[in-house]
Amino acid sequence: TLEERTRIFNEAADNGYHLFLEHDASNEICTLQQTEKGPRLDRTLSLNDM
């Protein structure tokens, strides 16, 4: 649900989680940052970057 996604994205941004994007071949991993509008994309990484 939208509420669950918002909660998960807020937690990921607050705790510096790396999110694995299995559906996206060019952006395999991302991190989020908190903004005044809520969590937004911070960085994208590949598995090789890890």
C-alpha positions as CSV (number, residue, x, y, z in Angstrom):
1,T,0.0,0.0,0.0
2,L,1.0,3.6,-0.3
3,E,1.2,4.0,3.5
4,E,3.5,0.9,3.8
5,R,5.8,2.2,1.0
6,T,6.0,5.6,2.6
7,R,7.0,4.0,6.0
8,I,9.6,1.8,4.3
9,F,11.1,4.7,2.3
10,N,11.2,6.9,5.4
11,E,13.0,4.2,7.4
12,A,15.4,3.6,4.5
13,A,16.3,7.3,4.2
14,D,16.6,7.7,8.0
15,N,18.9,4.7,8.4
16,G,21.0,4.8,5.2
17,Y,19.7,1.5,3.8
18,H,20.7,0.3,0.4
19,L,17.7,-0.7,-1.6
20,F,18.1,-3.4,-4.3
21,L,16.1,-2.6,-7.4
22,E,15.7,-6.0,-9.0
23,H,13.5,-4.6,-11.8
24,D,16.1,-2.0,-13.0
25,A,19.2,-3.3,-14.8
26,S,20.9,0.1,-15.0
27,N,20.3,1.2,-11.4
28,E,20.7,-2.0,-9.3
29,I,21.0,-0.3,-5.9
30,C,19.9,3.1,-4.6
31,T,20.0,5.1,-1.4
32,L,17.4,7.7,-0.3
33,Q,17.7,11.0,1.5
34,Q,15.1,12.9,3.5
35,T,14.0,16.2,2.0
36,E,11.3,18.7,2.9
37,K,9.0,16.7,0.5
38,G,9.9,13.4,2.1
39,P,12.3,10.7,0.9
40,R,14.0,11.2,-2.4
41,L,16.7,9.5,-4.5
42,D,20.2,10.1,-3.1
43,R,22.6,7.8,-5.0
44,T,22.4,5.0,-7.5
45,L,25.0,2.2,-7.5
46,S,25.8,-1.0,-9.2
47,L,26.6,-4.3,-7.5
48,N,30.2,-3.8,-8.5
49,D,30.3,-0.6,-6.5
50,M,29.5,-2.5,-3.3
